[in-house]
């Protein structure tokens, strides 16, 4: 029994360290993703990139200033490709850019807000930039300010992917994790979720031994005796299902704590199953952000499961330690 207790203690420590590492890594990954400042693009590069993407780009700073003298805009590039349009602006200061951001949000695209049916919406600020995205049944709107520069874009909903690709190249796109409106479309989150489920699968798989050790304790059996019995069922049973059923029947006959034994057996058999399922789903739907809300809920559930595993066995180890003193 001393050997078993030592094994349990060692495994608890390893799992606890693994949990800290995986949560720390994912947390650092997400923090770096959302907190790093973005670099504003200069007008020459913006004009060249828009032209390279097939947009008809023109400078309109003088006429824009004449029409809107209070905007303090120094450069304005207007680009169009069919029904899709992108406007790039540089302002004299950040406040002027922020004012125009609010104006674009509340006035320039008000006709879309009034006439279309909203589907997905996202807005917020990170580091040195602010962003707003809107998908309706007919249009896609994209507004982003980086320091004293501002990009506004709109297109028919059918051209969303193309215009987002152009904004990616300009550096004026931001994939958000989630917000109160329910817009979830972060590639960074999907990658982090895939790493999390892969590592949690290993953690949950190795933590099965903890449940197995506790199961032996509940049955009043030595670990080696239970393993020998499992090997015996393996030799006599023709299928995995038959072997598992025979082993579980033997366990339940050997213990008076049948409910606890059933719970431990369930955790032993299926504790790693959720991580495996959601890892597969993450890989299959990696490019579809609509499922990220489910992945986030699954990550919370699996995290709770791993925390429960650690707490459960630390508690049991302390109880045995106190009894043996």
N, C-alpha and C positions, 0 to 999 in steps of 0.2 A: 504493500500500500504506500510505503514511503516513496517508492519509485514512481508510482502513479501520481502522487501529489506533486512530486518534483516536475514531472512532465507537464501536468496541468499548469503549474506556475510558470514554467518556461514558455508554454504556448500562449498563455495570457499576455505575457510580456511582449512576445513577438507580434501578436495580433494588435495589441495596443500601439506599438511602435509603427506598425504598418498602417493603421488607421490614421494616426497623426501625420504620417508622411503623405498619404494619398490626399487627405483633406487639405493639408498644407500646400501641396503641389497644385491642386485644383484651385484653391483659393488664391494662391499667388498668380496663377495663370490668368484667372478672371480679373484680378485686381490690375495686373499689367495691361490687360486688354482694354479696360474701361478708363484707366487713369492717365495713360500716356497722352501727351498733347499731340495734336495734329499740326502739320506744317502747311501754312498757307501757300497757295500757288501764285506766282507772279503773272502779270497780264500777257507777257510774250509767250510763255509756255502754255497758258490757257488757250490762247488764240491758235497756236500751232497744233495742240492736241485736238481741239474741236474740229479744225480743218482736216486733220488726218482721219478723223472718224466720219468724214463725209458731211459735216455740218457746214452750212453757209454762214460764216462768221463775219461780223462787222463791228467796228468801234463806233460808239454813240455817245461818248462822254460829253461833248459840247452841247448837243441837242438835249440831252437828258438834263444837264445843269440848267439850261435855259427854261425848260418846262418845270423842273423841280429845284428851285434855287436854294432851298433849305436842306437838301440832302447831303451836301458836302461830299459828293462823289467825285473821285478823281479819274477813274477809268471804268468804262462800261462796255462789255462785249456781249452782243446779242447774237445767238446762233440758232439756226432752225434747220430741221430736216423733216420735210413733210409737215405733219401735224405736231411733231415733237419740237419743243423749244427749250433752250438753256440760256440763262443770263448769268454772266460773271461780272461782279462789281468790286471795285476797290474804293474804300472810303478814307477820308482824311484821318479819322480816328475810330476807335472801337465802338464808342457810344453811337456814332452816326450809323455804323453798320448794324448795331443792335436795334436801333430805332427802325431801320429799314426792314430788318428781320420781322419785327412786330407788325409793320405795315403790310408786308407781303402776306403774312399769316392772316391778318384781319381784313385786308382790303383787296389785294391783288387777285386772290383766288376765292373771293367770297361767292362768286357765281357758281363755282363748283360745289362749295359747301351747301349752298341753298338748293341746288337743283338735283344733285346726285345722291345716291344712297350710300352711306359710309359702310365700308367693310372692315378695313384694318387701319389703325391709326397709331402713331408713335411719336413721342416728343420728349425732349429732355436736354440736359447739358452735362458734358464731361470735360474736365480739363479746361482747355481754351476754346471750346467750340459748343455750338448749340445745333440741334437738328429737329426737323419735323418731316414726317412721312405720312401720306394719306393714300389709301387705295379705295376707290369707289366702284360702283358698277360700271362706270364709263371712263374714269380718268385716274391717272397716277400723278401725285404732286410730291415734290421733293425740295426742301429748303434746308440749307446748311450755312452757318456762319463760322468761319475760322478767323479769330482775331478781328482785323478790320476788313476782311473780304467776305463776300456773300455770293452764294450760288442759289438760284431758284430755277426749277425745272418742272415741266409738265408734259404729259403725253397721253394719248388714248391708252386705256388699260392694256390693250393688246401690245403696245410698245414699251411696257414697263421694263422687261428684262433688258432690252437694248439700251434704254436710257440709263438704267442702273449700272450697266457695264461701262458706259461712258463716264459716269460719275465716279466709278471705281478708279478709272484711269486718271481722272483729275485729282483724286484723293478727297473727294467731297461726298463720301458715303460712309455710313456707320451702321453696323448690324447690332441691334440692341438685344439684350437678354429678354427682358419682358417689361411691361409697364401696366398701369392700371386699366388701359384700354384693351389689353389682351394681345397686342402685336408682338408676336414671338418669331424671330427669324434670324437668330444668331448662329453663324457658322462657328464662331469661337466657342459658343456654348455646346454645340453638338460635338466638337472635337474633345472638349473637356469632359463631356458626359461619356464619350466612348472610352476615354482613358480611365475614368472613374469606375465604370462598370467592369472593365477588364481587370483592374486591380482588385476591386471588391469581390469579383468572382474567385480570385486566388485566395483572398482573405477568408471568405466564407467557406471555401473548400477545405482549407487547412483547419478552420475552427471546428469542423465536424468532429475532429478527434477529441475536442473538449467535451462535446455532447456524448461521445462514445464512452469516455472515461467516467462521466457522471452516470451514464446508463449502467455501467458495470457496478458502480457503487450502490445504486438503488437496488440492484438485483442481489447484492451481497456476494458478488463474484469477483475473482481476480481477473485482471485484464488478459493475462495469458490464457486463462481457462475459456473466456468468452471468444477470444480469437481462435482457439482450437475448435470450439463448437461451430464457429462460422465456417472454418475450413472443412469440417465434417459435412455440413449442409451443402457446401460447394461441390463436394465429391458425389453426394447422393442425389442432388437435384439436377434436373435436366435443363431448367431455365432459370434466369435471374429472378423472375417473379415468384417461382416456386421456392427458390432458395430464401428469398426475402420473407415470404410468408411463413416458412418453417422456422426461420430464425426468430421472427417476431412472436410466434406462438410459444416458442421455448422461453423467450424473455418474459412474457406475461405469466407463464406458469411458475417461473422462479422468483417472482417478486410479489409482495403484498401491496406495494404502492403502484397499482396498475395505471392509474390516471397519470401520475408523474412519468411513468415509464413510456406511456403512449406519447406524451408531449415531447419527451426527449428523443424518442424514435422518429417522430415527425420532423423535429429540427435536424436530426442527424441525416435523414433522407433528403430533405427539401430546402435546407437553409441556403444552399448555393443556387437553387433553381431560378429565383427572380433575377439575379445578376446575369445569369446565362441568357434568359429570355430577352431582357432589355438590352444586353450587349448586341444580340442578333438584330433586334429592332432598330437600334441606333445605326448599325452598319447598313441595314436595308433602306432606311429612310434618312440617310445622312444629309441629303440635299433638299429635304422637305421640312422647313421650319415649323410647319403647322403642328407637328407632333412633339415639339420641344417642351410643351407644357406637361405632357404625359411623362416625358423623360425626367423632367425636373421633379415631379411628384414621386416618380420611382426612385430617384436618387435620395430623396428625403426618407422614403420608406426603408430603403436598404441601409442608409446611414443609421436609422433608428434600430434596425435589426442588429447591426454590428455593435452599436453601443450597448444594446440589451445583452448581447453575448458576453461582452467584456464585464459588464456590471454583474451579471448572473454568476459568472465563475469567480470573479473577485470576491463576491459576497460568500459563495460557498467555500472558497478557500479560507477566508477569514473565520467562518464558522467552525471549520475543521481544526484550524490552528488554535482557536480559543478552547475548544473541547479537549484538545490534546495537551494543553498546558497543565 
